[in-house]
Amino acid sequence: MSEKKCTACESCLMPFDKDTGVRESDKYCSLCFKNGKLAYEGTDLKEFQKVCYESMRKNGINPLKARFFTWMIRFAPRWKK
Protein backbone atom coordinates (compact mmCIF):
# COMPACT_ATOMS: atom_id res chain seq x y z
CA MET A 1 0.00 0.00 0.00
CA SER A 2 1.48 3.37 -1.00
CA GLU A 3 1.70 6.21 1.51
CA LYS A 4 -0.42 9.27 0.75
CA LYS A 5 1.65 12.38 0.04
CA CYS A 6 0.89 15.43 2.20
CA THR A 7 -0.40 18.43 0.28
CA ALA A 8 -1.14 20.66 3.30
CA CYS A 9 0.48 21.46 6.62
CA GLU A 10 -0.42 18.96 9.35
CA SER A 11 -0.50 21.77 11.91
CA CYS A 12 -2.36 24.70 10.27
CA LEU A 13 -3.72 23.08 7.06
CA MET A 14 -2.15 25.69 4.77
CA PRO A 15 -1.87 24.14 1.29
CA PHE A 16 1.80 23.70 0.41
CA ASP A 17 1.24 25.37 -2.96
CA LYS A 18 0.31 28.58 -1.07
CA ASP A 19 3.43 28.46 1.15
CA THR A 20 5.83 31.18 -0.02
CA GLY A 21 8.62 30.29 2.41
CA VAL A 22 11.27 27.57 2.37
CA ARG A 23 9.91 24.34 3.85
CA GLU A 24 12.16 22.24 6.08
CA SER A 25 9.62 19.44 6.55
CA ASP A 26 7.44 17.19 4.43
CA LYS A 27 4.62 17.50 6.99
CA TYR A 28 4.64 21.18 7.95
CA CYS A 29 4.63 24.58 6.22
CA SER A 30 7.48 27.08 6.50
CA LEU A 31 5.56 29.07 9.13
CA CYS A 32 4.84 26.13 11.45
CA PHE A 33 8.25 24.43 11.23
CA LYS A 34 11.45 26.49 11.51
CA ASN A 35 15.02 25.69 12.52
CA GLY A 36 14.29 21.98 12.83
CA LYS A 37 11.32 22.26 15.20
CA LEU A 38 7.70 23.38 15.40
CA ALA A 39 7.40 27.15 15.78
CA TYR A 40 4.46 26.68 18.20
CA GLU A 41 5.44 23.90 20.56
CA GLY A 42 2.45 24.24 22.86
CA THR A 43 -0.59 21.99 22.94
CA ASP A 44 -3.32 24.62 23.34
CA LEU A 45 -5.40 24.58 20.15
CA LYS A 46 -7.27 27.81 21.02
CA GLU A 47 -4.01 29.68 21.61
CA PHE A 48 -2.55 28.36 18.34
CA GLN A 49 -5.71 29.42 16.48
CA LYS A 50 -5.43 32.93 17.97
CA VAL A 51 -1.80 33.22 16.84
CA CYS A 52 -2.73 32.01 13.34
CA TYR A 53 -5.72 34.37 13.07
CA GLU A 54 -3.63 37.40 14.08
CA SER A 55 -0.92 36.43 11.60
CA MET A 56 -3.45 36.04 8.76
CA ARG A 57 -4.96 39.46 9.54
CA LYS A 58 -1.51 41.08 9.55
CA ASN A 59 -0.92 39.52 6.13
CA GLY A 60 -4.08 41.09 4.70
CA ILE A 61 -6.48 38.13 4.73
CA ASN A 62 -10.01 39.42 5.25
CA PRO A 63 -11.58 38.73 8.68
CA LEU A 64 -14.24 36.27 7.47
CA LYS A 65 -11.76 34.18 5.50
CA ALA A 66 -9.27 34.26 8.40
CA ARG A 67 -11.99 33.09 10.83
CA PHE A 68 -12.90 30.18 8.54
CA PHE A 69 -9.28 29.09 8.06
CA THR A 70 -8.71 29.39 11.82
CA TRP A 71 -11.78 27.27 12.56
CA MET A 72 -10.56 24.58 10.11
CA ILE A 73 -7.28 24.13 12.03
CA ARG A 74 -9.08 21.88 14.56
CA PHE A 75 -9.25 19.20 11.84
CA ALA A 76 -5.49 19.14 11.19
CA PRO A 77 -3.74 15.84 12.08
CA ARG A 78 -1.63 17.55 14.74
CA TRP A 79 -4.69 18.60 16.76
CA LYS A 80 -6.76 15.42 16.55
CA LYS A 81 -7.01 13.67 19.88
Secondary structure, DSSP 4 states (H G I P E B T S, - for coil): -PPPPP-B-TTT--BGGG--S----SSS-TTTEETTEES-----HHHHHHHHHHHHHHTT--HHHHHHHHHHGGGSGGG--
